[in-house]
Amino acid sequence: MATLVEPPVAVVVADAGAAPPSHTHVEAAAVPAANPWIAAISVMLATFMEVLDTAIASVALPYIAGSLAASNSEATWVLTSYLIANAVVLPASNWFALRFGRKRFLISCVVIFTFASFWCGAAPSLWILLLARVVQGAGGGALQPLSQAILLESFPPKKRGAAMALFGFGVVVAPVLGPTLGGWLTDSYSWRYAFYINIPVGILAVFMISKFVHDPPYIKNAKAGPFDNLGFGLLCLWSGALQVILDKGQEDDWFGAVWIRWAVLILAVSLTWFIWHSWKAKQPLVDLKILARNRNFAVGCLLVFMLGFAIYVTVAMMPLFYQEVLGYTALTAGLVVAPRGIGSMIGLPIVGFMTQRVDNRWLLTWGFLIFGLCSVWFANINTGIGPLTMLIPIMVTGFALSFLFVPIGNMATLTVTNEQMGNATGIFNLLRNIGGSIGISMAATMLTRRMAFHQTRIASSVPLSGLWFEQHAQQMAAYFARHLGHAQGQPAALAAMYMQLQRQALLWGFVDIFRWTALVSFAAGCMVWLFRRVSHRADGSVKEH
């Protein structure tokens, strides 16, 4: 097996309290025992499995509800329970990696995730499924930050863009392929196979991680401080409150429900307390001071939050539009949006090559601009489009996403030291997930509210006593009377016209969502220039201007 012979570069890190220097040195890669690309593929498998499972489970919810005699609202807890456990473990993963060793902890997480996937598929009742999903979320929460930290440390800063392109296959392509694969599995076999599919992938990931991934010296020699019980408790409290509010807010009319108001108060108090504690404590579970010390990382966290918001809204709303407005099946809707994955696969190798040669701020600007323009294109949808009508913008959206995810991760972590990488990737991935959760919740709320708005507006513009309306109603009543009988003709005609009204109002609700997503993308494109320019030195280190 080939080895990386480039020695690590010594680094002098400025004191946190000192004035920021004109440039910052960041050490080169920690020397891996195996080819870094093999290590990258090993950890990418774990990330792909975890991200894919979330997308597949969302498609299978109606089938889960029907199989386990649960309502649709109860079935949504299959997603919520996972996301809560996932959000809690994400920022805490760095402490566990220091305490037990990162390789050992990563393998343990993959084993827990794979074992829980089996019990999710075999669950005989909803409550056993929810318990298994909590365990699965706890195991899967650390997979993304640990995999990203290992990946970034295995390469010198100059080659991290190419490494992030490979990592992007797991984080960007998996949510796109999830609905297609999930629709095929649930339609052709059973929703249980949406969880069973993780078992062979998990076994392969454990084998490759155990053979090709090794802890760097600073991890082996590190001594984790005492566990931050208060920080962990506050993290559980505010992340759980946030996810429950987002999941159930629209269903219970947000602040119209007393329990929502109490939950928001708990969220505000616990989040404020968590931030204050993490900032003041000597050895907090999550070191938030990195956001103040490292401007590029802070800007990267803001942009990845906005990216998570935009991408999850688009990924969730496009299949829903094809199913709810055009009447497509889950599998067909998944196939229609699948070209987004093809666009990402084409773009990731290109952007991996360009990150080493082009100012990443320009790549991000063009990526957000193209994504926003595609969202404007989506806002021109109508009820007469076919399966191939939106093929080009869907594929271009996937291509644009590759020009966003990779440069954001590259710019955010280039000036982060290896010792801080685990903590940084935990915060980074947590904010991306929170952005996605808030985006999906806001999109669902907007869809319901804007549909009601447009329905009222359309109905008010149609004169019920007008000649056109009466003629149309009489024609439809005559049609239904021939098939259902004279007595049922007029009620059936009015019901059909009302369904068309709802369909048109729902269409305009989707149009509004895509327009607002475009505005978010354009705003993020302007914020890209808050990044400081970073250049590479001949010795493999970087400097920040």
PyMOL commands that set and color helices and strands:
alter all, ss='L'
color gray80, all
select helices_A, chain A and resi 36-67+72-75+77-100+102-122+126-141+143-153+157-188+193-196+198-212+217-220+229-248+254-256+258-280+290-293+295-324+330-337+339-354+360-378+391-413+418-460+467-484+486-530
alter helices_A, ss='H'
color red, helices_A
select strands_A, chain A and resi 534-536+542-544
alter strands_A, ss='S'
color yellow, strands_A
deselect
rebuild
show_as cartoon
